[in-house]
Amino acid sequence: MTSSSNRPANPIDVEDVRERVNAALAGFMDGQSALLGKISPQLAPAVEALRDFLLDGGKRLRPAFCYWGWRGAGGSGRGEGIAHAAAALELLQASALVHDDLMDRSDTRRGLPSVHRRFEALHRASGWRGDREQFGASAAVLLGDLLLIWCDELFLRSGLEPAAVLAAKPAFDLMRTEVMVGQYLDVLEPVAGDSTDEGALDRAQTVLHYKSAKYTIERPLQVGALLAGAGPELVEAYGAFGLPLGEAFQLRDDLLGVFGDPAVTGKPAGDDLREGKRTLLVAHAMRGLPAADARHLDERLGAPDLAPEEVARLRELVGRSGAPERVERRIEELMRQSLAALAAAPLADERAREVLLALAEAATVRKY
């Protein structure tokens, strides 16, 4: 394995992956903007919102894993087909985030108003009739759906060989199904689950796998591999590398969602507590607290009237439950599993192994 001193400083930028994906998204949006402009000038705010959401920020982590999964399977050349196929994952991510922010009643995304809040503000500023919150929610649902449609369109029209796209399409479709059902299970848990019962940890683990872990790393890697014509052995090896890494990525996100710095995360401090997310971190906290504190956390998590001082109190409960330390240990264990699988993977390109290692570290070693 390459020493850490020789690893890329910014792995997403190696071989200009971020720049190429951004260019693919910008070019795609140019075409879609022209299409929507022909339909009606009233769609201009929608076009602007989608452009801003897609092109302002975003780590491009999923496209990077797709690209380097392709390179590790023997994909080569500077053709833009793989950049377009990988960029389709960013359209899927954008769709999920627009809907996720609406379901979580989030006010911001990356430090800017979330899409539903943006259209609430448009309704207010325009002096339109009716319920502005309902209008904002409706706009977010429809624009999120539009992004989901477009991700399929960009993937199918990437310019790669049709046979390669056809080979990868089942994994691409499975990824979309998994993230949607994972999202549903995430919505279900706060209303139907009992955070104090024995099944809470298992249910949180299932949500973690399907809403995030598979979708963030495992499936993008496998889609990239299949686009390059990989066989079952490498696809399976990418699963052994990607799934524990994706789990570690989400566990880090769970810690950031409770203890993260808003300047880093772009979200208010303790936002996951306001949104009532029943994460693995919370499930462990329930088991590490005295019964009365666990009940308080369970009852107040996600409460509509949660005041800032109470968010701080819930953060303190999670902090002293021992759950953050347990999650940190789990992240370390998952990273060991993932990196061992990467070391053993039958890659066609050692450069890809080096960059995938750097991407793994970038995904999981993030500051609070």
C-alpha positions, 0 to 999 in steps of 0.5 A: 500500500502506498504511504500516506505521504504519497497519497493525493492531497485532494483525491476527488480532484485527481484526474480532474474528476470533480471538474469533469463532473461539474462540466458534465452537470453544467452542460446537461443543465444548459440543455434542460434549461433551454427545454424548460425555457421553451415550455414556459417563462414561469419555470425560470425560478425552477431552473435557477433553483436547480442550477444553484442546487446542483452546481453550488457545492457538493463533495462529488464523492459518489461520482468519484467512487464511480469513476475510480471503480471504473478505472480499477476495472480497467477503464481508461481514456479521457473520454467524457462518457464516464464523467457523464455517467458518474455525474448522473449519481449527483443528480440522484443525490440532489433529488434525494437531498431535496426530498430529504430536506422537505421530510426533515423540515430543514431550513438550510442545505450547505448554508443556503435555504433548502429548496422548499424554503426557497419556494416558500420565500418566492411565494411570499415575495411574489404576493401569491395566493394560498398557503406558502408552505404547501406551495414550497413543499409541492415545488420541492416534491416536483423538482426532486422528482424531476432530478430523479428523472434526469439522473436516468436520462443522463446515465443512459445518454452518457455516450459510453458504449450501449452494451456497457450502460446496459450491463451497469443499469441493473446495479444503477436501478437497484441503487435507486430502489435501495435509497428510496426504501431506506428513506421510507424506513427512516421516515417510518422509525420515528412514528412506528418504532420504539427506540427502547426496544431490542430491535431498535439497533437492528432497524437503525442498522438497516436504515444505515445500510440502505439509505446511505452505506450502499448508495454512497460507496458500494453501488457507485463503485459497482456501477463504475466497474460494470461500465468498464466490463468487470466480472463478478469477482471485482464487483464482489470485492468492491462490495466488501470494500464499499459497504463497510466504508459506506457504513463508516461514512454514515456513522461519521455523518451521524456524529456530525449531525449532533456535534458538528460545527455549522461552519463545516456542515452547513447545518445548524448545530444539533440538526439531527436532534431537531429532525428526530433522526433515529440513528445508530448513534441515538440507538446506542445512546438510549442504551447507555443512559439511565432510564429516565434520561433515555425516556427524555431523549426518546420523548423530546427527540424531534419535538416540534417545539424543541428550543435551542437550550433543549437541543443543547441538553439532548446533545449533552445526554448523547455525549455522556451516554458513551455512544459517541465513543462506541460509534468512533470504535465502530468506525475504526473497525469498519475502516480496518475491514474496508481497507483489508478488502481493498488491499485484496481486491483484484484491481486492473490499475494500482493507481486506482487502489491508491486513490480509492484509499485516499477517498476512503480516508477523505470520506470518514476522517472529517472534522467536527 
